[in-house]
Every structure is written in structure tokens, then in C-alpha cells.
Amino acid sequence: MKIKEIHAGLSGVIPIASYENLKPSFDITAEPEEGESVEECFTRLKQALHFQFDMTANQAKIDLIEKQYQNIRFREKNGKKYPSVTSILSWNKDWKISDDELRQYASRGTIVHRLVEEYIKNGKWLEPVDMPELKGDLIIVTTGSLNLSWKDCSYKKFFEQFGKDFEFIKTEVEVFNDEVCYSGRFDALVKYKGKLAIADWKTGSSFSHLQTAAYAVAYKEKVDNLIICPIGKCPNKTGCFKPNITEDVKGNYQNFLRTRAKFRERFGI
């Protein structure tokens, strides 16, 4: 008996979604390929159905998360959304400052990061007012209650003292980890004193290498060092802090995975 067509269907319940108990249903029909058995064709159709169901479940959960948590961000790749490294590490922090103050700090950080990025590309320090894309951040910083200023940050001093040790390969590198399901964007892939490293600029006063280790593993190419470059306010006489460097990618990544597991346990993604 020759089988001309095979039909398969799948339905289920997604309990965590914007609409409680979402019940998607999928059907698929295909002709067996030449030399393919009925069992092989049916297995292929089931795999396609389960993939589509998982994608729908992933999107439903993310829709709910984005409605409930403004500080959790996602990046999309091939129709699937991946939580960001920074969101995984900080979504449940007990912030001691208001959302308005957080926006001011974030805007100052954006301004400094863009100034550094332009300096790396062109070798010149620009003024934020000459960069149209920073207009909104400038308004937030200059009119904010905290009286913040990018001029107080140590990015210029940092490059004066340590810039010679960096050879920049790429900037603003986006990465995805398909196995663990997370995404991120790190500031620069560099050679630091001849060794391949991931570098991230920080204008804040606290940081860890869990973030840079997650980037390193997602980037896949082996790196020798993880570097955090503190370019915020600095009271030192030198005017800047030294780069914070570690070779322990594996240990920091294992610690990141524990935080990633807690995020998955909480949100199901």
C-alpha cells in the first residue's frame, strides 16, 4: 500500500501566559519523501509540531513577563526571544533608588558608552550635543534631580593611562547562547597586552565577571581574559581606576549558570 499523505496534530495547554491557560493547536500534512518510511515521516512531522508548540509557549511566557517586569529585556533570533544577561543577573535586585533615578544613571551610562565607542572608531573625543542619537539621554541627565554629568566620569583618563594596552578588534558585539538560552551585547573584543579578551565599560560602582563570562561562552571563540574597565567617577589622584582582569572564565560562568537556573525556575524560560 502506497501512502500518499500523512497528517499529524498537536494541542496542549500553556498555563503561564498573558491569557490564562492558552490552548494552542497545530496540524500538519506532508507527503513522505522518496525512500522515507511512514514512521520516519511521522517522526519528522511530530518534531516540527513540537518545535512550533515550544516556540508558541516561549512567546506566551515572554509576553507575560514583558507586561509584568519592565526591567527584563529580550533579544530575538530566528523568531525566538532570549533573555538578556543583564536581566538574568539583576531582575530581582532590591533597588534602593527610584525608577526616575535609575533612568538618569542609565542615560549617563549610555552617553559615556557612545563617547567611548566613537573614540575607539575615530580617535577623537566628541561632545554629546554633536551626536543626535543622544538627545533624549542628554535631556534626562541635564534636567534630572541627581545633577549627573558625563564630564565627571573617568573615561578620558582611563584611555590616557591604559589605552595603549588595548588593541580593538570589534565593538558592540551581540551574542546568543542557544543551549542555555540567553543573549547579550558586550562592548569590545580586544587584545589586551597581546591576549584575546572581552572588555566591558562600567560607569557604576559595582560589577562582577559573571556578565563577561556569560558573554565569553556565548561568543564561543576562546578568550584569555575578561576585563571590566571602570570609567565612572573616580576619587583617586590618578583620576581613574585600573582595569579589573580575570582569567577565570569557567568559574565565573558556573556562577552565572546558577543565577540562570533561578531565572528559569521563576519564569519558565
Phi, psi and omega in degrees: 000129180266125178270119182268334187207140178236133182243138177220152180219158179209134174221161181188183182240131175252103187285339181252098183202169179300327176247121188304135177056056174296135186236078180286152178222136183229144175228148180212143179228140180207158173267138175301137177286161182302125180084359182269133178283166178300317181298318180295318179295317180296320177298319179298318180292320178297320178298319179294320179294316180295324177298315181294322178295316180298321178296319179294319179296317178301314182292322180296317179295319181294321177303318180292316180299316182294332177285325187267334186230106181287341183267008176254123184244153180229154169240149184252139176217121179052041177083357180249141180258136182243129177295146181282153178302314182296325178291318179300321185278338190230003186299328185255018177292141178274084184297135180263002180235162185284165177299324179296317179291323176300319178298322180295315177296319180296320181292320176298318178299319178297317180299311182296318179300318180291323177297318179295317180300316179293323178297317179298321183285319191243350180074016180228145175270117178269166173263139182303328181294341179269006181240098187306327183292347181262006185304312181297318179293323178298319179297315181298316183288313187285339180254000184285160183289341184275350182055043179284158175209137175295337182292340179281347183279161191257023186298320180292315178298321180301314182287330175298319185272324189239355183303328182294341182276351184253131169245114188274130180256309178218153172235156179051066185263121180267136182225153176226139173249106183287328183290312182266342178070077170205167182221168178186171175220115179258160192288321184200142166261124188224167161253118181253112185052040175090353182251139181292133185211156170259128182241139178227133179273140179228123176264350179277181184259352180230146180195164174215167180268007175298322181293310181292328178294320177297320177297317184298316181292321179292329179292331173080319176292133185296130176245152183272325186225153168248130185232127170252126183254103180286115182233024176273203179294142183219123180274355182298152177297330179290340179091356179199160175270160176283157173300141177262115191236139172218151174260355187276071177293314185299311182297317179292325179292321177299320177294322176298318181300327178294320177291322177298320179296321178294322178296316180295320179297323181285318189249349177079015179228000000 
